[in-house]
Amino acid sequence: MPTRIEEIEVLKQTILELRRRYDHINNAYDQLRFKVLGLLGGEVAGVTFIFSSGGFMPDQNYGKVFYVMGIVLIVAAFSLLMSLISSVEWSLPLEVKKLKEHKKNPPDELGFLEYIRDEYLTCVRKTIDQYEIRMKRFDRTVYILVAGVIMLLVIKLGSR
């Protein structure tokens, strides 16, 4: 049976590792948002290039279908990317309200460390879920964007 001092040391190390994990998730989410912003800029530049010489509606019916599909895919990708950079309710460990409650009824060191550990565990689970959802949407959006751009480029360059 571990002693109280050993339990406290184990909890401190656990909290340290959970803090690192939480910071890693925050950094990964920030990087995802930077990727989205980069893709938005690239999409605007690509659309500017594709439509720089004006509209280019093909004469064939299948060309018109691909043209409309390409535009729909690019607009869908743009709206999905915009939704990915929207703000999200992010879980924060050790919120001020909860800390004030602990100030009124201060626990011992072991109890407080267990509280901090539980808060980090909850936040890490929630933030991982939010990050994974947005990462999957990002991956699908990239495929949609690439498909739309390829369709429009093939039509534009093939109609010359």
C-alpha positions, 0 to 999 in steps of 0.5 A: 500500500503506497504511503500518502507522500507516494500518492501525492508524488504520483498525482503530481506526476500524473497532473504534469503528464495530463497538462502536457497532453492538454497542451499538445491537444491545444497546439494541434487544434491551433495548427488545424486552424492555421491549415484551414486558414491556409487552405481558404487563402489557397482556395481564393487564389485558385478560384481567382486563377480559374475564373480570371479570364471570365466565365467559360461554360462548356458547350457539351452537356457533360461539360456543363454538368462537371462545371456546375458540380465543380462550382458546387464542390468549391462552394461547399468546401469553402463553407465547410472550411469557414465552419471549421475556423468558427469558435468552439466551446473549449474545455478549460481545467480549473475554472475560476468558479470551481476554484472559488468553491474549493477556497470555501471548503479547502480540501487537503493536498491529496484531495486537491490534487485528485480534483485537479487530476479529475479536471484535466482528465475531463478536459482532455477527453472533451477536447480530444473529441472536439479536435477529432471531429474537426480533423475528420471534417477537415480531411473530407473538406480537402477531398471535396476542394481538390475534386472541385478544383480538378473538375474546373481546371480540366474544363478550363484547360480542356476548352482552350 
